[in-house]
């Protein structure tokens, strides 16, 4: 689990991290920099608990998140990328 005060996940923070299988993006995270999740082939589940980040997640700017994760859970009713179809209720 990341520090609850963390607001930005840095560029290439998890680059080529083959042990990363699941990731939770809390509501405190306001910025995800380039290639954060690039080359994370075992990343299968991402839970995004921040509607602002959800609305801005793209394949190129966030390290190919959509290429790797097979399940992306987002807040119910969030206006997210059309690839993100799973949802949860807070």
N, C-alpha and C positions, 0 to 999 in steps of 0.2 A: 504494500500500500504506500502511495506517495504521501508526502507531507501535506497536511490539510491546508497549510498556508500557501502552497505552491500555486502560482497563477499562470506560469508559462512552462510548457514542455519544450526544451531546447532543440535546436537543429541537430538531427541525427542522434537524438538521445538514446534511442533503442535500435539504432542502425545495426543490421545483421545479427540481431539477438535471436538465435534459434531456440532458446529456452522459453521465450515469451509466447504463451498460449492464450492468455486472457488479459484484458486490460479494462480498467474502470476509469473513465474521465469524469471527475467530480464536477459539481456546479461551481467550484472555485476556479477551475481552469478557464482562462479567458483567451489563451493563445496557444496554438500548436504550430511550431515552426517546421520548415521544410525538411522532408525526409526523416521525420521522427520515427516512422515505422517501416522504413524501406528495408527490404531484404529480411523480413521476419516471417519466414515461410510457415511457421507453426502457430502463428497468431490466428485463432479461429473465432474468438468471441470478443466483442467490444461493447461495453455498456457506456453510453453517453448520457450523463445526467445533467447536461447543460444545453439548453435550447439554442443559445447563441453559437456555441461551437458546432452543434448539430447542423445548424443552417449554413455554416461555412465550410464544412468538411468536404474536400474534393480529392479526387484521386491523385492529382499532381502535387498539390500544395501540402499534403499531409502524409507523404511517404507511402503512397500506394496502399493506403488503408483498405480501400475497397477491393484491391487485388488479392489480399490475403484473408481477411476476416470473412467467414461464411455466415456468421450471425452478428448483426449490429442492432443492439437494442437502444431505442431512443425514447424520450418522454412522450407519453400519449398526447396526441394533438400537435406535436412539434412540426414545423414546416421544414422538412429535411429533404436531402437528396433522394430522388426516387428509388435508388438502390437500397435504401434503408427502410425495410418494410416491417420489421419487428418493432414492437413497442412494449412499454411497461408503464405502470401507474405508480407515481411516487407515493 
